[in-house]
Amino acid sequence: MGVGRKLFEKAAGVAEGYGAKRLYISAHSSKESQAAYKALGCVHAEEIIPWIANEEPFDVQLEYVL
């Protein structure tokens, strides 16, 4: 049904409306989760947030450039 894609696109549009340059995503380590975000255009984050990496060592930090 594409609900996830629609929600993501809505969030990206709202963030862009507030002047954001990118969205940050702390994605679950499962291949399926990462594949879904990558299909939306997300890439590995240029800047890693250390405290999140420490709290969730198996998550993957991604970003979506607006």
N, C-alpha and C positions, 0 to 999 in steps of 0.2 A: 504493500500500500504506500510505502514511501513516507511514512509519518516521521521517522527519524531524520530523513533528509530535509523534510519541510521544516521541522523544528530547528535543525542546525542552520538552515538558510535564514530563518526568521531571526535567530540569535545573532548571526553574522550581520544581518541588515541593521538590527537595533544597535549593535556595538559600533558599527561603522557610522551610524547616525550620531553617536556620541563622540565621534572623532577617534575611535580606536584604530590602530594600524594592524592589529593581529589579535587572534583569539589564542589563548593558551589552553591546552587539554592535557590532563594527566590521565592517560589511557591505561586500562587494564592490560596485563601482559599477554592475554590470550591472542592468538593469531587472528581470530575472527574479529575481535574488537579493533585491533590495529588495522586490519584490512578494510574495515568499514570506514574508519577515519581517513585512511589513505585514499579510498575511493572518493571521498568528499574533497580531496585536495590538501589534506593535512600532511605536513612534513615534520621531521625531527626538529625539535626546538633548538634554535641557535643559542639561547641562554637557558641553562639548566638552573632550576631553583633548588639549591642545596638542601634546605630543610624538608622539602617535599620528597626529594630523592632519599633522604634518610628515613623519613616516616613510611614511605611506600617504595621500598627498593626494587620491587618487581614491576612497578608501573613504568610506562614509557612516556616521557614528556614530549608532546607534539605541539605544533602551532599551525594556525591557519592564517595566511596573510590576506588581509582584506583589500 
